[in-house]
Amino acid sequence: MCGAVRYRIHSEPETLYACHCTDCQRRGGTAFALSLVVRREAVESTGETVLNATKLADGRIKQSRFCVKCATRLWGEPVTNPAFAIVQPGTLDDTSWLRPVAHIWTRSAQPWLEFPADALKFATQPPEAWKVLFKLWRER
């Protein structure tokens, strides 16, 4: 938000999906989160960031990279798969091309939300989630 951190992604994303789980709703303070998965090595940034780790009620650890000046969440760094970063795509300069390939955890979606007619929806986490979501992105 403040512009102190700038970043560039040097490769094609692996996938983009919308997550409606209650963790994403709480973390973002909104109805759902968009997640743009990219190779971690493809993210180049300038400006000072801080890594925050949060332990969830079920024991999972969520790590997020924030701007130290304004606390904007820029991307997540998955503990279970450090080769990837999960960019908050709303922080991109150009968001006009964003269209998620699927919506996950739709059983937790806000009741007022209307999904696009052609949206692929999963009530929970799809089995082998990233494998499925990566494939959907390649086939879009």
C-alpha positions in Angstrom: 0.0 0.0 0.0 2.8 2.4 0.9 5.1 1.5 -2.0 8.1 0.8 0.1 8.3 -2.7 -1.2 8.3 -3.5 -4.9 8.4 -7.0 -6.4 8.6 -8.7 -9.7 7.7 -12.2 -10.7 10.0 -13.6 -13.4 8.0 -16.7 -14.5 4.5 -17.8 -15.4 2.4 -18.5 -12.3 1.6 -22.1 -11.5 -2.0 -21.4 -10.6 -4.5 -18.9 -9.3 -7.5 -19.9 -7.1 -9.9 -18.5 -4.7 -10.1 -19.9 -1.2 -13.2 -19.5 0.9 -11.9 -21.3 4.1 -12.4 -19.5 7.4 -8.7 -19.2 7.9 -8.4 -17.1 4.7 -11.5 -15.1 5.7 -10.0 -14.2 9.1 -6.5 -13.5 7.8 -7.8 -11.2 5.1 -10.8 -9.8 6.9 -12.9 -10.4 3.8 -15.0 -13.1 2.2 -12.3 -15.1 0.4 -8.6 -14.9 -0.6 -7.1 -15.1 -4.0 -3.9 -17.1 -4.1 -1.4 -16.8 -7.0 1.1 -19.6 -6.7 4.6 -18.9 -8.2 8.0 -20.4 -7.9 9.7 -18.8 -4.9 12.9 -18.3 -6.9 10.9 -16.2 -9.4 10.1 -13.5 -6.9 12.5 -10.6 -6.7 11.8 -7.8 -4.3 13.2 -4.5 -3.1 12.4 -2.8 0.2 12.3 -4.2 3.7 10.0 -7.1 4.5 9.4 -9.2 7.6 8.4 -12.9 7.8 5.6 -13.6 10.3 4.8 -17.2 11.4 1.4 -18.0 12.9 0.4 -21.3 14.5 -3.2 -22.2 13.7 -5.5 -24.0 16.0 -4.9 -27.3 14.2 -1.2 -27.0 14.6 -0.3 -25.9 11.0 2.1 -23.0 10.6 1.3 -20.2 8.2 4.2 -17.9 7.2 3.6 -14.6 5.5 5.9 -11.9 4.2 4.8 -8.3 5.1 6.0 -4.8 4.3 7.7 -3.5 7.5 6.3 0.1 6.9 2.6 -0.5 6.3 2.2 -4.3 7.1 0.7 -5.1 3.8 0.7 -8.9 3.3 2.6 -9.6 0.1 3.0 -13.3 -0.1 2.9 -16.5 1.9 5.9 -18.9 2.2 4.5 -22.4 2.7 6.4 -24.4 5.4 5.4 -27.6 3.7 6.6 -26.5 0.2 9.2 -23.8 0.4 9.8 -23.9 -3.4 6.7 -21.8 -3.8 5.4 -18.4 -2.8 1.6 -17.6 -2.6 1.3 -14.1 -3.8 -1.6 -11.9 -2.7 -2.5 -10.9 -6.3 -4.3 -7.7 -5.2 -0.8 -6.3 -4.6 0.1 -6.6 -8.3 0.3 -3.4 -10.3 -2.0 -5.0 -13.0 -4.9 -7.1 -11.7 -7.0 -7.0 -14.8 -6.0 -10.5 -16.0 -6.8 -12.3 -12.7 -9.3 -15.1 -13.1 -9.2 -18.0 -10.6 -9.3 -21.5 -12.2 -11.3 -22.8 -9.2 -12.9 -21.9 -5.9 -12.0 -24.1 -2.9 -13.6 -24.6 0.5 -16.9 -23.3 -0.9 -18.8 -24.9 2.0 -17.4 -22.0 4.1 -18.3 -19.4 1.5 -20.4 -16.5 2.6 -24.0 -17.2 1.8 -24.5 -14.0 -0.2 -21.7 -14.8 -2.6 -22.7 -15.7 -6.1 -20.2 -17.8 -8.0 -19.8 -17.3 -11.8 -21.9 -19.9 -13.7 -18.8 -21.5 -15.1 -16.8 -21.6 -11.9 -15.2 -24.9 -10.8 -16.0 -25.3 -7.1 -14.7 -27.7 -4.5 -16.6 -28.0 -1.2 -13.3 -28.5 0.7 -9.6 -28.9 -0.2 -9.4 -31.1 -3.4 -7.3 -34.2 -3.1 -3.7 -33.4 -4.2 -4.9 -29.8 -4.3 -1.9 -28.1 -5.9 -1.5 -30.9 -8.5 -5.1 -30.4 -9.5 -5.0 -26.6 -9.4 -1.7 -26.5 -11.4 -3.2 -28.7 -14.1 -6.3 -26.5 -14.3 -4.1 -23.4 -14.8 -2.1 -25.1 -17.6 -5.4 -26.1 -19.3 -7.2 -22.8 -19.1 
